[in-house]
Structure formats: C-alpha cells, structure tokens
Amino acid sequence: MNKIILGNCAEELQKLEDNSVDAFVTSPPYDNLRDYNGYSFPFEDIATEMYNKLADGGVIVWVVGDAVLKGSETGSSFRQAIFFQELGLRIHDTMIYEKNGSSFPARRTGNRYSQVFEYMFVFSKGKPKTANLICDKKNKWSGWTTFGKGTNRDKDGRLIEGKGRKPTPNFSPRHNVWKYNTGKSYTTKDSFAFEHPAMFPESLAEDHIMTWTNPGDLVVDPFVGAGTTTKMAAINGRQWIGIDMSEEYVEIAKKRMEVADQMIQDGYERVYTPEEEQKAGELTHKEISSMSKKNLVELALKLQGGLK
Ligand SMILES: C[S@@+](CC[C@H](N)C(=O)[O-])C[C@H]1O[C@@H](n2cnc3c(N)ncnc32)[C@H](O)[C@@H]1O
C-alpha cells in the first residue's frame, strides 16, 4: 500500500487482494496515440484483473478518447466500455472531460470540428457504495427560500397551505460534463512532471477521488504515468497504489509523491465552496432583470414584508 510500482499492470495487479480496491482512477494508453517509451496493452487481461480486484460497490473511472484512423474514429472507447459491462460492471455514468482547447483546432477548410473532450466512463461493481456528489453549482435562487406558499394535500385531498418550502441550497451537484483548463500550471504546478506527454489535470483526478471514495479508501491507478492520481489520493487522505511500466515515469511519479508529502505537512485541504461564496440571498442585477413577472411580484411582497 502507498507505493509506486515499476512493472506491467497486467502482472502487478494480480498481486493485489481480490475485492480490495475502492476505486481505480486511470487513463490507459489508447489507440497508439503516443509511444510511452514503448508499452504493451493487453486490454482484456488488464480489464479482467481490474474487475477481480475491485471491491463491491467500488468504481473504475476510465478516461479515454478515440483516435481518428483513415477518416473514422476507432470506437475503441465504446468497445472497452461494453467489455467492462460484459464482465459484470455497471456503466454507472458516461461523463465528459472537456478541455479548454484543442491540439488540432479545426480549419475553416476542414471537415471536422475541433476535438475538445474525452470520455470519463464510471463503471461500478453493483451500486456505488460512495457518491459524495460535488455541490459547487451555484443556485440562482440560493437563500431565497419560500417564494409563494407551498401547498400540500391532506389525507382527504384538500389543499392545505404548507409551512413554507425548504430553503433553496446555495449550491447543487454539478453536471456530468467537467471542464478543465489544461497546460502549464493548470494541469499541475509540478513543472518537472511535464516530461510525461499525457497527464490528466490534477483536479480531474481529485474530483473523482472525492466523489467516489472516502478517507482511508484504497485508490489505484494501473497506468499512473507521472503520478497524478496517487498524488491527489495521498493529499486527500486516501491509500494509494500506482503502477507504470516506464522507469522514467515512475521516477517522476515518486518525485510527485514527495510534493504530496509536503502538501500533507502543510495541512492541505480541498474546499469546493469557500465560505465567502456561501452568502445567501444576494441576487445580481442580471438575475433580477431576468426574473418572471410572477417571481418579481413575490420578491417585492417578500421585501415589503421585511424578509421573513
Ligand atoms: C495516458 S498515460 C497516464 C497518465 C497519467 N494519468 C498522468 O496523469 O500522469 C498512460 C501510461 O500508461 C503506461 N503504461 C502503458 N502500458 C502499461 C502497462 N501494461 N502497465 C503499466 N503501465 C503501462 C505508460 O507508460 C503511460 O505512462
């Protein structure tokens, strides 16, 4: 536990206990898009091992995209998803990792739009045992609780005035398209890690770890590359294991775990909704001007009544 392993994950995964991994967060080498110092990718063997090692209720976050070969996307990501499903996993969610830009922006004379996303398949062994949905989508009506009088029906079917609806929370769960800035200092501030050609953003790994696991859970990345997943697992109090078959990347990942150690010592804590953003009841000019007449009337009445 808590180590970076140099080796082929097809073999290294076999050494883990069955049903012991709470979450895999990983991005495999796909469609020969890059040559990671030479790699071997027996997908079906690795997927089967991952399935065996996954705990009941555990999840696999599988971040992939498809190459375009001879004018057609390969569709590998879909075939992989179906394979995981046939092993017995649920396709719990097909999420999107949207990037802020494309390495090959579309040309006006081209026939294809800029590719700016990858899939983040979330496979689960049964129902996910942990789902701490990240609530950082600000509600327009946060704090403005009980516009109108809520009504309920009593057991004879008569409408009775409710005691007031629950206050609208300040934040709600975000949607399943997650957008990240990529590139220097966005993906990570560890500049030495950019020796790896295909890191995913630290926030992406962290957001999945925070969602699907709790402190103390075991998070494994069988294609750990520069150690993004393991770093984010460690600084958030999870157990972690990373595997990569490139000596060069394993060295980077180990260095990254030293950065993690320092962050832990400095008391790192991930906060999604800072306190100053949690103030309730403040509507912007734009929000007020886009209100329906009915809501405006209710707001005026409420203000007249002294904001009860
Ligand atoms: C897409 S990269 C992962 C990058 C990682 N998510 C990060 O943020 O740094 C895929 C990695 O898988 C490694 N790899 C390829 N085949 C492997 C195998 N069979 N076992 C272990 N690692 C492998 C490559 O060396 C490469 O570093």
The ligand as a Gaussian input file, in Angstrom:
#p B3LYP/6-31G(d) Opt

LIG

0 1
 C       -2.231000       8.136000     -20.530000
 S       -0.772000       7.769000     -19.642000
 C       -1.298000       8.042000     -17.991000
 C       -1.017000       9.419000     -17.485000
 C       -1.465000       9.674000     -16.071000
 N       -2.913000       9.674000     -15.964000
 C       -0.921000      11.015000     -15.559000
 O       -1.708000      11.945000     -15.258000
 O        0.291000      11.152000     -15.494000
 C       -0.629000       6.036000     -19.761000
 C        0.560000       5.432000     -19.038000
 O        0.433000       4.016000     -19.080000
 C        1.740000       3.453000     -19.066000
 N        1.579000       2.039000     -19.498000
 C        1.294000       1.576000     -20.732000
 N        1.110000       0.246000     -20.720000
 C        1.267000      -0.148000     -19.440000
 C        1.176000      -1.389000     -18.778000
 N        0.870000      -2.502000     -19.433000
 N        1.397000      -1.437000     -17.430000
 C        1.699000      -0.308000     -16.743000
 N        1.797000       0.915000     -17.331000
 C        1.586000       0.986000     -18.658000
 C        2.544000       4.370000     -19.957000
 O        3.921000       4.295000     -19.635000
 C        1.925000       5.753000     -19.612000
 O        2.699000       6.421000     -18.631000

